[in-house]
Amino acid sequence: MSLLLDIVLTGGGYLVGSIATAILVARALGLGDPRLSGSGNPGATNLLRIGGKKAAALTLAGDLSKGAIPIVVARLLGLHDWALAAVALATFLGHLYPVFFGFRGGKGVATALGILLALKPALGGLILGVWMLVFALTRVSSLAALLAALSAVPFAFVLSSGTSLRALIIVLVLLVLWRHRSNIRRLLDSSESPFKKR
């Protein structure tokens, strides 16, 4: 029964992660498909570019929530650490490769943050702090996301002795880096544009 619950909640996490908030918000506000506008990424930063603060705020809230909700439910139902990590990874993969939207999803930063805030609030808070600091200094969203993601590894090793959380963090960071590979190339050749204040 426990294994069945683990499987059901892991599958449920993937389906929740597959709810592409940015695409739904853009449709509701008449903005079209965000994968075809701006940076092409269905995330809060691109929604800010193409739709303004309201669209970005709704997207951010949705992506954070869909990361956190499966974890909260799994914890309430008593899943052990490795099963929690499986639910978290499935939720994240749902965001990256959403079954409802042709497996073309976002880069996962906000959803990963929602997951970590639910798993270990102190860790999520530190990562958010790194993102905010780097973005405030540079106005480059991708650089802020990458440095925040990389900071998660040492933070996780300091704040937690759990092998499952540490392993999850490493996998999430590698996936975030992979999804930002085009941004990394632009950062290296100095062609990544800073985000202008609106």
Buried (B, 14 or more C-beta within 10 A) or exposed (E): EEEEBBEEBBEBBBBBBBBBBBBBBBEEBEBEBBBEBBBEBBBBBBBBBBBEEEBBBBBBBBBBBBBBBBBEBBEEEEBEBBBBBBBBBBBBBBBBBBEEBEEBBBBBBBBBBBBBBBBBEEBBBBBBEBBEEBBEEBBBBBBBBBBBBBBBBEBBEEBBEBEBBBBBBBBBBEBBBEBBEBBBEBBEEEEBEEBEEE
